[in-house]
Amino acid sequence: MAASIQKVLNIIGLHCSSILQSITKSSNLVLTGGVALNSTTNGQILESGLFENVYAHPSASDRGNALGAALYFLTNVMRINTPLEKTIIYGGQEFSNKDIENDLKNFGISAEKLDDPCQVGAQIIADGKILGWFQGRSELGARALGNRSILADPRRENNKNILNLKVKHREYFRPFAPSILSERTRDYVITNTDLPYMTMTVKVIDEKKSIIPAVTHKDGTARVQSVSLTNNSIYYNLLSKFNDITGVPVVINTSFNDSGEPIVETPQDAIQCFQKTGIDALIIGSYLLLK
């Protein structure tokens, strides 16, 4: 039933997009509304070639209304130019190492302070462990994009089962997304554009499917997040160091939460989720917690 609904949605999405293009002759398409979070349909529209650029914001659903209202007011009412060259998706709360230290003390936890969290994190993932990763400002929207994420090695196909059953506590068949170094995205998937928001599902290159089996869907696609140094320097460095260790510039990225719970927002949330799930290690700011 789910597959049938998805197929019909793809047909309708492509049909509507074709009509819009024929009427407007535009080379650009912006997708909004909750359906714009359907990465499979978005990917079909992108792949169709109807438009040169297809854009879907990670907060395209109703949760993005506040952002849209603020931008509209700034631009159209206050007449303030609002340049958006740099992403604004990392707009939530941020916590200092001092904040994290206080929360660790409140939990009675002793944690190691790291000189290079990215290097340690990359090695933990390469060793086959599941890593909770809590850095910087939280993400706006439904997707964890490297600041409130659970990370794992995509080369190990069984990691998909481990994440679903022992960490996320959900159905075994639920898929996971790959985060890829931006400049290496086209080495792994078929795309003519950057895919920074995990809102597009595209085809994995045939010879790469066996390299990253844990993030390749049954139909040979993946819901990609391409990570650039400009958009998220800390996460980019983690991916770079994982690539140095393994030769693969890709990690599994799923939201930092248990089934039925929102994505963690605060250090307390992260510690509690770490304690009650099958996550092996947590790097929160500069601090490392192990089980």
N, C-alpha and C positions, 0 to 999 in steps of 0.2 A: 504493500500500500504506500509506504513512504517513498519507494523508488518511483512509483507511478505518479505520485503528486509532484515529485521533483522533476520528472520528465515533462509533465504538463506545464509546470512553472517555467522551465527552460524554453518551451515552445512559445508561451505567451510573452516572456521577456524578450525573446528575439523578435517576435512579431511586432510588439510595441516599439522596440528600438528601431526596427526597420522603417516603420511609419514615421517616427519622429525624425529620422535622418532624411527621409524623402521630402518631408515638409520643410524642415529648417535648413537642410544642406550643411549643417554644422559638422565639424570634425571632432567636437568634444561632447561627451555625455557625462553628466553628474547624476548619480543614483542616490535617492534619499528614501526615508521611510524604513520600517522594520524589515521589509523584504530585501532591502539593499544590503542586509547582513548575510544574505544567502550567497556564500562565496562561489558555489557551483554555477548558479545562474549568472553571476557577475563574470565569472571566467568564460562562460559560453559567449556572452556579449563581447568581451574583450577579444576572444579568439576569432569571432565572426569577421573582424576587419571592417565593420560598419563605421567605426569611429577610430580616429588616430589615438585619442585619449579617452579612457574610461576611468572615472574616479568614484570611489565609494568610501566615505569617511568611516572610521571604526566606531563612531557614535552616530550612525545614520538614523537610528531609531528615535523614539520619543525622548530618550535620555539626552539627546543632543539638542533639544529645543532651547535649553537655557543658553548654550553656547551660541546658537544661531541668533537668538534674541539679543544677546549682548553685542555680537558683531554687527547686527543690523542697526542697533541703536547708535553705536560708535560711528558707523559709516554714513547712515542716512539721516540721523537726527542731529548728532553733535558735529557731523562733517569732519571727523577725525580720520585721517588716512591710517589704515590698519594693514601694514605689510605682513604677508603671511608666507614669506619665503621659507621660514623655519617652522618646523612642526610645532603645534601647540597641544599635542595629545598627552604630553607628560605635564599635566597641570594640577595634579592632586597634592596631597601632603608630602612633606619631606622631613626626615628626622636625622639629627646629627648623631655622631658617635656618642656624645654625652647623653643624649636622650636614650639611646640604645643601652648604654651602660646602666642607666638608672632602671630601665625595665628588666634587664638581666638580674640586677640585684634584687628587685622585687620578686622575681621568680626563684631566687636563690640559686641561680645558675652561674657557674664559672666558665667563661669562654676565652678562647685564645684570640688575641688581637693580631691581625695579619698585616704584613708589609705590602703584599701584593695579592689581594683577594681574587683578581682575575686569573692569575697563574694557578693558585690553589684550587679555585673552582673548576678550571679547565681540566686539571689533573684528576679531580674527584670524578668528573663526568667520564673522562677517558678510562678510568678504572672500573667503570660499570656501575657506579653508585648513582642514586637519585638525589639531586641537589635542589634545595629550596634557595631561591635567589631573590633578595630583597635589597633594592638600591634606589636612591634618588626619589623623585616624585612619582606618585602612582599614576597609572594611565587613565585617560578619559575613554570610556566606551566599554564594550563587552569583551575585548581581547586583552590578555596580558601580553605586553610587547617588550618584555625584557627587564622590567623593574619590579614586578610582582609575579614572578614566574617560577614554575617547577621545571627543571632542566634534566635531560638525560641524553645518552649516547644513541644516535639514530642508526648506527651500524648494527646494533643488537636488536634483532626483530622481537625478541621476547620482552624487551622493555615496554612495548605497547601493552602486553598483558599485565606486567608488574604494575605499571602506572594505573591502569583501569581497576584492577582488583585490590591492590594493596595500598594505593595512595588515594585515588579519586573515588573508590568504592562505587563503581558504576558498571554498566554493561560492558562485556568483554570486547564488543565490536567497535566501540567508540574510537574514532581516529584522532591522531595528533598532528600538529603542524610543525614544519621545519623553519627554524631561523637560519638564514644564510647570509654570509658576508655579501654586501651589495655588489661588489665588483666581480663576485663569483656566481651570482644568481644564474646567469645564462649558461654556466657550465653544468648546471644540474636540472634546470627546467626550461621549457620552451616559452619564451616571452620576449617581447620587444620593449618592455617598459620596466621600471622599478616597481616593486610590490611591497611597500613598507608597512602596510596596515593589516595584513592577514585577512583581506577581504576578497581575494581572488584565488580561485582554484585553477591551476594550470597543469599541463602534462609534464611528467618527469621524463627526462631523456632516458631512452631505453637502457643504455649501458650503465646508468647511475642507479637504476631501481634496486639492484642487488647490493649497492653500497650503502644506501639509506633506506632499508626495508621497513623500519619502524615508523616512517613518516610517509611512505608511499601507499596510497589507497589501493583497494582492489582493482579499480579501473585504471591504475597507472597515473593518477594525478596526485597533487599535493596542494594544501592551502598555505601558501608561502608568505613569510615575512623576510624581506631583504633589509639588512641592517647596515646603516652607513655610519661613518665616524661622526658626521655632522648631526645626525638625529639622536644617536645614543652612544656616546664615546665609551662608556664603561662596558656596556653589553658588547659593543664592537670589539673591544680589547679582549674580552672573554672568548669570543668566537675566534679571534685571531690566534690566541694562545692554544685553543683546542685544535685549530688547524695545524699549528706548529708541531703539536704532539702526535696527531693522528693522520695528517694529510687530508682531512675532511673538514671543510669550512661550514659545517652544518651541525646544529644541535636540535633535539626535541624541545619544543617550548609549549607548555600548557599552563593554564592559569593557576596561581597559587591559592588553592582552596580545596576543601573536601566537597563531596557531592551534596547538593542542596544548600550550600553556603555561599555567600558573596566572596569575591576575591579579597584577600587580606589587605588591609589598609595601613595598620599600625604595627610596630614591633611586637606588641602584645598578641595581636592576631596571628602574626607569623610564627611566634614561639608556640602558641597553643596548637596551631595546625601541624607544626613540625612534631610536637609531642604525641599527637593522637593518630598520626598516619604513618605510612611506611616510608617516609622520606628519610634518607640515610644521613644527610648532612644539611646544615643551614648556614649560609653566609648572609649575614645581615649587617649592612654597612661594612665595617672592617673586621667584624667578629665572626668566628667559626664555632659552630656547635656540632658535635658528633654524637652518634648513638653507639 
